Amino acid sequence: MTRAVHIWVDADATPRPVKEILYRASERCQIAVILVANSWLRLPGHKLVRFIQVAQGPDEADNYIAEHACQRDLVITADIPLAARVIPNGVAVIQPNGRELDQESIDEALSLRDFKENLRDTGTITGGPPPFGAKQKQRFANALDRWLSKH
């Protein structure tokens, strides 16, 4: 018997609107959503939404997700190295901005991440990603719907 599909959420940095979309999808599609974070989160009262609090540390949530996500699962994360760890295992990845990552795009995303990190280290660019808005929320919802329709 195969294990039910799960949606794993790297929850520390996932925007609230993305979490709310996932809560509704969990209830509508009867799919488990597991949020993993260093700090406590308030959850809705839905039985298929769970929270796992991991120890403090920069990669603790990533490590937990990478160790537990299985083939056919979905991981929601903006963390490119985490995506690179789970994609080879047949795990789908959607970033909170709606970008879907796969084996082809992960190498490009890693290179771009390293390039931007180098620019930040040299002071060429400063600041973080653009603010999360309605456009990103819609792109995420659309990407999630596409994944859900396959599963």
Secondary structure, 3 states (H helix, E strand, C coil): CCCCCEEEEECCCCCHHHHHHHHHHHHHHCCEEEEEECCCCCCCCCCCEEEEECCCCCCHHHHHHHHHCCCCCEEECCCHHHHHHHHHHCCEEECCCCCEECHHHHHHHHHHHHHHHHHHHCCCCCCCCCCCCHHHHHHHHHHHHHHHHHC
